[in-house]
Amino acid sequence: MPRKNPAETSRTSFESEFERLATIVDRLEAGNVPLAEMLTLYEEAMALSEKLKAVLAEAELRVEKLAMVHEEMPPASEENSMDDDDSLF
């Protein structure tokens, strides 16, 4: 059986947990859930929400780091134009 890479596993996990959270919210909003089950679902929803927020915060940091690295690199068009200008002289 082929193994999933970590990025694929975390994405699948995030997606499935997000879907579970949406399902819980739908059930709670329907309002026809017994109180004991409602409390259990609410606790699960809060735990999922915190976990998903943490995953999104980590992803945001990764994107910011990538953007900083990208900003430090000169655009390819500038590199090419400087090389072309140098060859003219």
C-alpha positions, 0 to 999 in steps of 0.5 A, spaced: 500 500 500 503 506 497 504 511 503 502 518 503 507 524 504 506 528 510 503 534 506 498 530 503 496 527 510 495 533 513 491 536 508 487 530 508 486 530 515 485 538 515 479 537 510 476 531 514 476 535 520 473 541 517 468 537 514 467 534 521 466 541 524 461 543 519 457 537 520 457 538 528 455 546 527 449 543 522 447 539 527 447 544 533 444 549 529 438 544 527 436 544 535 433 538 535 439 534 539 438 532 546 442 536 551 447 531 553 449 530 546 449 537 545 454 538 550 459 533 547 458 536 540 460 543 543 466 540 546 468 536 540 467 542 536 471 547 540 477 542 540 476 541 532 476 549 532 482 550 536 486 545 532 484 548 525 486 555 527 493 552 529 494 549 523 492 555 519 496 559 523 502 555 522 500 555 514 500 563 514 507 563 517 510 558 512 506 563 507 509 569 510 516 566 510 516 564 503 514 571 501 520 574 504 524 569 501 521 571 494 522 578 496 529 578 497 530 574 490 531 579 484 525 578 479 528 574 473 526 579 468 531 584 472 536 578 472 535 577 464 535 585 463 542 586 466 545 580 463 543 583 456 545 590 458 552 588 460 553 584 453 551 590 449 557 594 452 
